[in-house]
């Protein structure tokens, strides 16, 4: 499959690192393409590069000037995510091109996790981009796990489509997009988006996935620098465990991060919407959060400014912090930042949840930059709902704990007419959306309209990564399931290490996460009941206690049971699961 008209190749550059070769070509019409191979096997076929601006079309008519390279070694820390400590090693190149007096710089980085590139456009004044000609051409028989984007909301709240490139519908798809071509997996996305650009999506025309901007144009000061066009490539474990998106993001803008504390939160809105308007009801939820050791309560839409300071004090006396909900349009100016955010901070709020951001346009990216700077200055943690995906945000702004950007539990509240998600939806998210960054699915809703077992539902607390994990069910639902309640009182929301033990985005996932010396394994299957084998060869040698939480054999849809075993590093732990079942294993020395 190709979308490139024939043109004689004038020259090419083979950029190599580890087992990757990225080939950049310049043809007789002055057009650029790139292609990627891993261990000699094609992953991305020759695909167009280039950018069109108001002052010059830099997608053709280019002449080569020079090339430079550098070795990159970047160590950094994040407070949330798959791991805290990161070590990014790569080789970077800059290829310089001219078109008369105009210039284009193509920057490429290759690491053991994949390939990324971005454009630099220097000019004499502000640079206005009207389109990119960037695209990805993939083999037609490649597996594809795609997120339909054309829903008019820009909120990424759809169920993934499992298909092939040849069979995929011609339409726009949201990042990230997952493919398997030959033996290699490929996740296409972007990183390091800020107010200087707009969030892209992929427009599939039947031949290629083209980088598509939501605005007619974007404008930035010179030199304009685009986000990184990012391809994570390798085994499925490489995809799931990757930190390439944060490694390409800008370093932290927050020096003092001691006030930023990830953790679990109680949240009453999902199970009892009117409770958000009632001080006494919110106090009961604070009491439950305190009994579970959860550090937060989210006071969602409907809270009252007359009693909120009292609730915050009540919660503080019980070591519970309060997050306050707001519509983004109520925090849309510096005056509102000073009048509202500063006041809420004065009350003692721990953070804010900001909702209905619903755009990938450059104007909304300017708003994100402003609100992230304001919350950092005021030392308020922040969660975004009803909007875009993170693109390395948790590195640049560490007070950012999570974003929704997923079809989560809000869609399956126990109401008439609600339809359950297919079990594949839960499984696919570990390999797609959650690779992108923290995901506020608001999981572990036993009361929801669902297709998965109680064990699988509980496993979402481990499978889904979010710096603040809003456990959304009525606390009575947890009290009725004491084994589940006990697990939710100890499960971390930030991790030291993450490993994919086994999985397929349409069938099953077994994921191990470490916090300190303790390991948590989450597993979920899509399909019929089966025996699941969990390899424990990742454990340091010696004896371990394994506590298993799984669906009750007598009532797998509703109840959870626990049992304890002695295991050794290197063992295989075998677990029987129900239809669409799942489990959690907690491993302690």
C-alpha positions as CSV (number, residue, x, y, z in Angstrom):
1,X,0.0,0.0,0.0
2,X,1.4,3.4,-1.0
3,X,0.2,6.9,-1.4
4,X,3.4,8.4,-3.0
5,X,3.5,9.1,-6.7
6,X,6.7,7.9,-8.3
7,X,9.6,10.3,-8.2
8,X,13.3,9.5,-8.8
9,X,15.3,9.4,-5.5
10,X,18.0,12.0,-5.5
11,X,19.6,11.0,-2.2
12,X,18.8,9.2,1.0
13,X,20.1,8.9,4.5
14,X,20.0,5.7,6.6
15,X,19.8,6.7,10.3
16,X,20.5,3.7,12.5
17,X,20.3,3.0,16.2
18,X,20.1,-0.4,17.9
19,X,18.1,-2.6,15.5
20,X,16.3,0.3,13.9
21,X,17.0,1.9,10.5
22,X,15.1,5.0,9.5
23,X,15.6,5.9,5.9
24,X,15.0,9.5,4.8
25,X,14.8,10.1,1.1
26,X,14.7,13.2,-1.1
27,X,13.3,12.7,-4.6
28,X,13.7,14.6,-7.8
29,X,10.7,16.9,-7.0
30,X,12.3,17.9,-3.7
31,X,9.9,15.8,-1.6
32,X,10.8,14.0,1.6
33,X,9.8,10.5,2.7
34,X,10.7,8.3,5.7
35,X,10.6,4.6,6.2
36,X,11.3,2.4,9.2
37,X,12.7,-1.1,9.6
38,X,13.3,-3.1,12.7
39,X,15.9,-5.9,12.4
40,X,15.6,-5.7,8.7
41,X,11.8,-6.0,8.6
42,X,9.7,-3.2,7.3
43,X,7.4,-1.5,9.8
44,X,6.5,1.8,8.2
45,X,6.6,1.9,4.4
46,X,7.9,5.0,2.6
47,X,5.7,7.8,3.9
48,X,5.5,11.5,3.0
49,X,7.1,14.2,5.2
50,X,6.7,18.0,5.0
51,X,4.8,21.0,6.2
52,X,2.9,23.8,4.4
53,X,3.0,27.3,5.8
54,X,1.6,30.6,4.7
55,X,5.0,31.9,3.6
56,X,6.2,28.7,1.8
57,X,5.1,25.2,0.9
58,X,7.9,23.1,2.6
59,X,6.5,19.8,1.4
60,X,8.2,19.9,-2.1
61,X,10.9,21.8,-3.9
62,X,13.4,21.2,-1.1
63,X,17.2,21.0,-1.5
64,X,19.5,19.4,1.0
65,X,21.9,21.6,3.0
66,X,23.5,19.5,5.8
67,X,23.0,16.9,8.5
68,X,24.2,16.9,12.1
69,X,23.9,14.2,14.8
70,X,24.2,13.9,18.6
71,X,24.1,11.3,21.3
72,X,21.2,11.8,23.8
73,X,21.2,10.6,27.4
74,X,18.4,12.1,29.6
75,X,17.6,10.9,33.1
76,X,14.5,12.3,34.8
77,X,11.8,11.4,37.4
78,X,8.0,11.4,37.2
79,X,5.7,11.3,40.2
80,X,3.1,9.1,38.4
81,X,2.9,6.5,35.7
82,X,4.5,3.2,34.8
83,X,7.7,4.0,36.7
84,X,9.2,6.9,38.6
85,X,12.8,6.7,37.3
86,X,13.5,7.1,33.6
87,X,16.6,6.9,31.5
88,X,16.3,7.9,27.9
89,X,19.2,7.0,25.5
90,X,18.9,7.8,21.8
91,X,20.7,9.2,18.8
92,X,19.4,12.4,17.3
93,X,19.8,13.9,13.9
94,X,18.9,17.2,12.3
95,X,18.6,17.4,8.5
96,X,18.6,20.9,7.1
97,X,16.8,21.8,3.8
98,X,16.3,24.9,1.9
99,X,13.8,26.2,-0.7
100,X,15.1,29.5,-2.0
101,X,15.4,31.7,1.1
102,X,13.2,29.5,3.2
103,X,14.3,26.7,5.5
104,X,13.0,23.5,7.0
105,X,14.8,21.4,9.7
106,X,13.8,17.8,10.2
107,X,14.8,16.5,13.6
108,X,14.8,12.7,14.1
109,X,15.4,10.7,17.3
110,X,15.8,6.9,17.4
111,X,15.9,5.0,20.7
112,X,15.4,1.3,21.6
113,X,11.7,2.1,21.9
114,X,11.1,3.5,18.5
115,X,11.4,6.6,16.2
116,X,10.2,10.2,16.5
117,X,10.5,13.2,14.3
118,X,9.4,16.8,14.3
119,X,9.8,19.9,12.2
120,X,11.5,23.2,12.9
121,X,10.5,26.2,10.7
122,X,12.6,29.3,11.1
123,X,11.4,32.5,9.4
124,X,11.5,36.3,9.8
125,X,8.2,36.6,11.6
126,X,5.4,34.4,13.1
127,X,5.0,31.1,11.3
128,X,1.5,30.1,10.2
129,X,1.1,26.4,9.4
130,X,-1.8,25.5,7.1
131,X,-1.2,21.7,6.8
132,X,1.2,18.9,7.3
133,X,1.9,16.3,4.6
134,X,3.1,13.9,7.3
135,X,1.7,10.4,7.0
136,X,2.1,6.8,7.9
137,X,1.9,4.1,5.2
138,X,1.4,0.5,6.5
139,X,1.0,-2.9,5.0
140,X,-2.6,-3.6,4.2
141,X,-2.7,-6.8,6.2
142,X,-1.5,-5.1,9.4
143,X,-3.8,-5.6,12.4
144,X,-5.2,-2.3,13.5
145,X,-6.8,-1.1,16.8
146,X,-8.3,2.3,16.0
147,X,-10.3,4.9,17.9
148,X,-12.9,6.6,15.8
149,X,-12.6,10.3,16.2
150,X,-15.4,11.8,14.1
151,X,-17.9,12.2,16.9
152,X,-18.0,16.0,17.0
153,X,-16.8,16.2,20.6
154,X,-13.0,15.8,20.5
155,X,-13.2,13.9,23.8
156,X,-11.8,10.5,22.8
157,X,-14.8,8.7,24.3
158,X,-15.3,5.9,21.8
159,X,-14.7,2.1,21.7
160,X,-11.8,0.9,19.7
161,X,-12.3,-0.9,16.4
162,X,-10.3,-4.1,15.8
163,X,-9.7,-4.4,12.1
164,X,-6.9,-4.4,9.5
165,X,-5.5,-1.5,7.5
166,X,-7.1,-2.8,4.3
167,X,-10.5,-3.1,6.1
168,X,-10.4,0.1,8.1
169,X,-13.1,2.7,7.4
170,X,-12.0,5.9,5.7
171,X,-12.4,8.4,8.5
172,X,-10.4,10.2,11.2
173,X,-9.0,8.3,14.1
174,X,-7.7,9.6,17.4
175,X,-4.3,9.0,19.0
176,X,-2.9,6.6,19.8
177,X,-3.3,4.1,17.0
178,X,-2.0,0.5,17.4
179,X,-0.9,-1.8,14.6
180,X,0.8,-5.1,14.2
181,X,2.8,-5.4,11.0
182,X,4.5,-8.7,10.5
183,X,6.0,-9.6,13.9
184,X,6.3,-6.1,15.2
185,X,3.8,-3.9,17.0
186,X,3.6,-0.2,16.3
187,X,1.9,2.6,18.3
188,X,1.5,5.9,16.5
189,X,0.9,9.1,18.5
190,X,2.5,12.5,19.3
191,X,4.3,14.0,22.2
192,X,5.2,17.5,23.6
193,X,2.2,19.5,22.6
194,X,1.8,23.0,23.9
195,X,0.2,26.4,23.0
196,X,2.4,26.8,20.0
197,X,0.5,24.1,18.0
198,X,-2.7,22.1,17.9
199,X,-3.4,18.4,18.7
200,X,-3.5,16.2,15.7
201,X,-5.4,13.2,14.7
202,X,-5.0,10.6,11.8
203,X,-7.1,10.9,8.7
204,X,-7.2,7.6,6.8
205,X,-8.0,7.9,3.1
206,X,-7.6,4.2,2.4
207,X,-3.9,4.5,1.5
208,X,-2.3,6.2,4.4
209,X,-2.9,7.6,7.9
210,X,-2.3,11.4,7.4
211,X,-1.5,13.8,10.2
212,X,-4.6,16.1,10.3
213,X,-4.9,19.3,12.3
214,X,-8.2,20.5,13.8
215,X,-7.7,24.1,12.9
216,X,-7.5,25.8,9.4
217,X,-4.1,27.1,10.6
218,X,-1.9,27.3,13.6
219,X,0.5,30.2,14.3
220,X,3.6,30.5,16.4
221,X,6.6,32.6,16.9
222,X,9.7,31.7,14.8
223,X,11.1,29.1,14.8
224,X,8.0,27.1,14.9
225,X,8.6,23.6,16.4
226,X,5.9,20.9,15.9
227,X,5.1,18.2,18.4
228,X,7.0,15.0,18.0
229,X,5.4,12.6,15.5
230,X,6.0,9.4,17.6
231,X,6.2,5.7,16.7
232,X,6.7,3.2,19.5
233,X,7.9,-0.1,17.9
234,X,8.7,-3.6,19.0
235,X,7.1,-6.4,21.0
236,X,3.8,-5.8,22.7
237,X,5.7,-5.5,26.0
238,X,7.8,-2.7,24.5
239,X,4.6,-0.8,23.7
240,X,2.9,-1.2,27.1
241,X,6.1,-0.5,29.1
242,X,7.3,2.4,27.0
243,X,8.1,5.8,28.4
244,X,9.0,7.3,25.0
245,X,6.1,9.8,25.2
246,X,7.3,11.4,28.4
247,X,11.0,11.1,27.3
248,X,10.2,13.4,24.3
249,X,8.2,15.9,26.4
250,X,9.7,19.1,27.8
251,X,11.3,18.8,31.3
252,X,9.4,19.7,34.4
253,X,8.5,23.3,34.9
254,X,7.9,22.8,38.6
255,X,10.9,22.9,40.9
256,X,9.3,22.0,44.2
257,X,7.1,18.9,43.9
258,X,6.9,17.9,47.6
259,X,3.2,19.0,47.7
260,X,2.1,16.7,44.8
261,X,0.8,13.4,46.2
262,X,-0.8,10.8,44.0
263,X,-3.5,8.7,45.6
264,X,-7.0,7.2,45.5
265,X,-10.2,9.2,45.8
266,X,-13.8,8.7,46.8
267,X,-16.3,10.1,44.4
268,X,-20.1,10.3,45.1
269,X,-21.4,11.7,41.8
270,X,-21.3,8.4,39.8
271,X,-23.5,6.5,42.2
272,X,-25.5,9.4,43.8
273,X,-25.5,12.6,41.7
274,X,-27.6,14.7,44.1
275,X,-25.2,14.0,47.0
276,X,-22.7,16.6,45.6
277,X,-25.2,19.3,46.7
278,X,-25.4,18.0,50.3
279,X,-22.8,18.8,52.9
280,X,-23.8,16.0,55.2
281,X,-23.7,13.5,52.4
282,X,-20.2,14.7,51.4
283,X,-19.0,14.4,55.0
284,X,-20.1,10.7,55.0
285,X,-18.0,10.1,51.8
286,X,-15.1,11.8,53.6
287,X,-15.5,9.4,56.5
288,X,-15.4,6.5,54.1
289,X,-12.3,7.8,52.3
290,X,-10.6,8.2,55.7
291,X,-11.6,4.6,56.7
292,X,-10.0,3.3,53.5
293,X,-6.9,5.4,53.9
294,X,-7.7,7.2,50.6
295,X,-6.2,10.7,50.6
296,X,-8.9,12.4,48.6
297,X,-12.5,13.1,47.9
298,X,-13.7,14.6,44.7
299,X,-16.5,17.1,45.2
300,X,-18.1,17.1,41.8
301,X,-20.6,19.5,40.1
302,X,-23.1,20.9,42.5
303,X,-20.9,21.7,45.5
304,X,-21.8,24.9,47.3
305,X,-19.4,27.7,48.1
306,X,-21.3,28.5,51.3
307,X,-20.4,25.1,52.9
308,X,-17.3,24.1,51.0
309,X,-14.8,25.6,53.5
310,X,-16.5,23.6,56.2
311,X,-16.2,20.4,54.2
312,X,-12.5,21.1,53.5
313,X,-11.8,21.6,57.2
314,X,-13.9,18.5,58.1
315,X,-11.9,16.5,55.6
316,X,-8.5,17.9,56.7
317,X,-9.2,16.9,60.3
318,X,-9.4,13.3,58.9
319,X,-6.4,13.5,56.6
320,X,-8.5,13.7,53.4
321,X,-7.9,16.4,50.8
322,X,-10.7,17.8,48.6
323,X,-10.6,18.2,44.8
324,X,-13.2,20.7,43.5
325,X,-15.0,20.3,40.1
326,X,-15.3,23.2,37.7
327,X,-16.3,23.8,34.1
328,X,-13.3,25.0,32.0
329,X,-15.2,28.1,30.9
330,X,-15.4,29.2,34.6
331,X,-11.6,29.2,34.7
332,X,-11.0,30.9,31.3
333,X,-9.0,34.0,32.3
334,X,-6.3,35.2,34.6
335,X,-8.9,37.1,36.6
336,X,-10.8,33.9,37.2
337,X,-7.6,32.1,38.1
338,X,-6.9,34.8,40.7
339,X,-10.5,35.0,42.0
340,X,-11.4,31.3,42.0
341,X,-8.3,29.2,42.1
342,X,-6.6,31.4,44.6
343,X,-9.8,31.4,46.8
344,X,-10.1,27.6,46.7
345,X,-6.5,27.3,47.6
346,X,-7.1,29.7,50.5
347,X,-9.9,27.4,51.7
348,X,-7.4,24.5,51.6
349,X,-8.4,22.6,48.5
350,X,-5.9,20.0,47.4
351,X,-6.7,20.2,43.7
352,X,-9.2,20.8,40.9
353,X,-11.0,18.6,38.3
354,X,-11.7,20.7,35.2
355,X,-14.4,19.4,32.8
356,X,-15.7,19.7,29.2
357,X,-12.5,20.9,27.6
358,X,-13.6,19.2,24.4
359,X,-11.1,20.5,21.8
360,X,-7.7,19.8,20.3
361,X,-7.5,23.2,18.8
362,X,-4.6,25.6,19.4
363,X,-6.8,28.0,21.3
364,X,-7.6,25.3,23.8
365,X,-3.9,24.4,24.0
366,X,-3.2,28.0,25.0
367,X,-5.8,27.5,27.8
368,X,-4.2,24.3,29.0
369,X,-0.8,26.0,29.2
370,X,-2.3,28.9,31.2
371,X,-4.3,26.7,33.6
372,X,-1.3,24.4,34.1
373,X,0.9,27.3,35.0
374,X,-1.7,28.8,37.3
375,X,-2.3,25.5,39.2
376,X,1.5,24.9,39.5
377,X,1.9,28.5,40.9
378,X,-0.9,27.9,43.5
379,X,0.2,24.4,44.3
380,X,-3.1,22.8,43.2
381,X,-3.1,19.3,41.6
382,X,-5.3,19.0,38.5
383,X,-7.3,16.5,36.6
384,X,-9.0,17.1,33.2
385,X,-12.2,15.5,32.0
386,X,-14.2,15.6,28.8
387,X,-11.3,16.5,26.6
388,X,-8.0,15.6,25.1
389,X,-5.3,13.0,25.8
390,X,-2.0,13.8,27.7
391,X,1.1,14.0,25.5
392,X,3.8,13.8,28.1
393,X,2.0,16.4,30.3
394,X,2.8,14.5,33.5
395,X,6.5,15.1,33.0
396,X,6.3,18.8,32.1
397,X,3.6,19.7,34.7
398,X,3.9,17.1,37.5
399,X,0.8,18.4,39.3
400,X,-1.2,17.0,36.4
401,X,-2.4,13.7,37.8
402,X,-4.8,12.4,35.1
403,X,-7.1,13.0,32.2
404,X,-10.3,11.2,31.1
405,X,-10.1,11.0,27.3
406,X,-11.6,7.5,27.4
407,X,-15.0,5.9,27.2
408,X,-15.1,5.2,30.9
409,X,-17.5,4.3,33.7
410,X,-19.6,7.4,33.2
411,X,-21.1,5.7,30.2
412,X,-22.3,2.6,32.1
413,X,-24.0,4.1,35.2
414,X,-26.8,1.8,36.4
415,X,-29.6,3.5,34.5
416,X,-32.3,2.2,32.1
417,X,-31.1,2.0,28.5
418,X,-27.4,1.8,29.3
419,X,-25.5,-0.8,27.3
420,X,-22.4,-2.6,28.6
421,X,-19.0,-2.2,26.9
422,X,-17.6,-5.2,25.1
423,X,-15.0,-7.0,27.2
424,X,-12.4,-6.2,24.5
425,X,-12.8,-2.5,25.4
426,X,-11.3,-2.9,28.8
427,X,-8.5,-5.1,27.5
428,X,-7.5,-2.9,24.6
429,X,-7.1,0.2,26.8
430,X,-3.9,-1.2,28.4
431,X,-2.3,-1.4,25.0
432,X,-3.6,1.9,23.6
433,X,-5.0,4.8,25.6
434,X,-3.1,4.1,28.9
435,X,0.2,3.9,27.0
436,X,-0.4,7.5,26.2
437,X,-0.5,8.6,29.8
438,X,-2.7,8.6,32.9
439,X,-6.3,7.7,32.3
440,X,-9.2,8.6,34.6
441,X,-11.6,5.7,33.7
442,X,-13.1,5.9,37.2
443,X,-12.9,2.1,37.6
444,X,-14.1,-0.6,40.0
445,X,-17.9,0.0,39.6
446,X,-19.5,-3.3,40.6
447,X,-22.9,-1.6,40.2
448,X,-22.3,-0.6,36.6
449,X,-23.9,-2.1,33.5
450,X,-21.0,-4.4,32.5
451,X,-20.0,-7.4,30.6
452,X,-17.0,-8.3,32.7
453,X,-16.8,-10.3,35.9
454,X,-16.4,-8.9,39.4
455,X,-12.8,-10.1,39.4
456,X,-12.0,-8.4,36.1
457,X,-13.7,-5.2,37.4
458,X,-11.5,-5.3,40.5
459,X,-8.4,-5.9,38.4
460,X,-9.0,-2.5,36.7
461,X,-7.5,-0.9,39.8
462,X,-4.2,-2.4,38.8
463,X,-4.5,-2.5,35.0
464,X,-5.5,1.1,34.6
465,X,-2.9,3.7,35.4
466,X,-4.0,7.1,36.9
467,X,-2.2,9.4,39.3
468,X,-5.5,9.9,41.1
469,X,-7.8,6.8,40.9
470,X,-11.4,7.7,41.4
471,X,-13.1,4.6,42.7
472,X,-16.5,5.5,41.6
473,X,-19.0,3.0,43.1
474,X,-21.2,3.7,46.1
475,X,-19.2,2.8,49.2
476,X,-21.9,0.4,50.2
477,X,-21.0,-1.7,47.1
478,X,-17.4,-1.9,48.5
479,X,-18.6,-2.7,52.0
480,X,-20.7,-5.6,50.6
481,X,-17.5,-7.0,49.1
482,X,-15.0,-7.0,51.9
483,X,-12.2,-8.7,50.0
484,X,-12.4,-6.1,47.2
485,X,-12.6,-3.3,49.8
486,X,-9.5,-4.5,51.4
487,X,-7.6,-4.6,48.1
488,X,-8.7,-1.0,47.3
489,X,-7.4,0.2,50.6
490,X,-3.8,-0.8,49.7
491,X,-3.5,-0.6,45.9
492,X,-1.1,2.2,44.8
493,X,-1.8,4.8,42.1
494,X,1.9,5.4,41.1
495,X,4.4,2.7,40.4
496,X,8.1,1.9,40.4
497,X,8.0,-0.6,37.6
498,X,5.5,-2.1,35.1
499,X,5.8,-5.3,33.1
500,X,3.5,-6.9,30.6
501,X,3.6,-10.6,31.4
502,X,1.2,-11.7,28.6
503,X,-1.5,-10.1,26.4
504,X,-3.3,-9.4,23.2
505,X,-5.4,-6.3,22.7
506,X,-8.5,-8.3,21.7
507,X,-8.1,-11.2,24.0
508,X,-6.4,-10.8,27.4
509,X,-3.9,-8.8,29.5
510,X,-1.7,-9.8,32.4
511,X,0.2,-6.9,33.8
512,X,2.6,-6.7,36.8
513,X,3.3,-3.5,38.6
514,X,5.8,-2.9,41.5
515,X,5.5,-0.5,44.3
516,X,8.5,-0.7,46.6
517,X,9.1,-4.4,47.3
518,X,5.5,-5.4,46.6
519,X,4.1,-6.6,43.3
520,X,0.5,-6.3,42.1
521,X,-0.6,-8.4,39.1
522,X,-3.8,-7.4,37.3
523,X,-5.4,-9.7,34.7
524,X,-8.5,-9.6,32.5
525,X,-9.8,-11.7,29.6
526,X,-12.2,-11.1,26.9
527,X,-14.1,-14.2,26.0
528,X,-14.8,-17.6,27.4
529,X,-13.8,-19.0,30.7
530,X,-10.3,-20.5,30.8
531,X,-7.3,-21.4,32.8
532,X,-4.8,-18.5,33.0
533,X,-1.1,-19.1,33.7
534,X,0.9,-16.3,35.4
535,X,4.7,-16.7,35.0
536,X,6.5,-15.5,38.1
537,X,10.0,-15.5,36.6
538,X,10.2,-11.7,37.0
539,X,10.3,-11.9,40.8
540,X,13.6,-11.7,42.6
541,X,14.6,-15.2,43.9
542,X,13.1,-16.6,47.1
543,X,9.7,-17.3,48.7
544,X,6.7,-15.0,48.3
545,X,3.2,-14.8,49.7
546,X,0.6,-14.5,46.9
547,X,-2.9,-13.3,47.8
548,X,-5.3,-13.9,45.0
549,X,-8.5,-11.8,44.5
550,X,-10.9,-13.2,41.9
551,X,-14.5,-13.6,41.1
552,X,-16.6,-16.0,43.3
553,X,-17.2,-19.3,41.5
554,X,-20.8,-19.2,42.9
555,X,-21.5,-15.7,41.6
556,X,-18.7,-14.5,39.3
557,X,-20.5,-11.4,38.1
558,X,-21.2,-9.9,41.5
559,X,-18.7,-11.1,44.2
560,X,-15.0,-11.4,44.9
561,X,-13.2,-13.9,47.0
562,X,-9.6,-14.1,48.2
563,X,-7.1,-16.8,49.0
564,X,-3.5,-17.0,50.0
565,X,-0.7,-19.2,48.6
566,X,3.1,-19.6,49.1
567,X,5.0,-19.3,45.8
568,X,8.6,-19.2,44.6
569,X,10.2,-17.0,42.1
570,X,10.0,-18.8,38.7
571,X,6.7,-20.6,39.5
572,X,3.7,-20.5,37.3
573,X,0.5,-19.5,39.1
574,X,-2.6,-21.0,37.5
575,X,-6.0,-19.2,38.0
576,X,-9.4,-20.3,36.7
577,X,-11.4,-17.4,35.4
578,X,-15.0,-17.0,34.4
579,X,-16.3,-15.7,31.1
580,X,-14.7,-12.2,30.7
581,X,-13.1,-12.8,34.0
582,X,-10.1,-11.5,35.8
583,X,-8.1,-11.3,39.0
584,X,-5.5,-9.5,41.1
585,X,-2.5,-11.1,42.8
586,X,-0.6,-9.3,45.5
587,X,2.9,-10.6,46.0
588,X,4.7,-9.9,49.3
589,X,8.0,-11.2,50.6
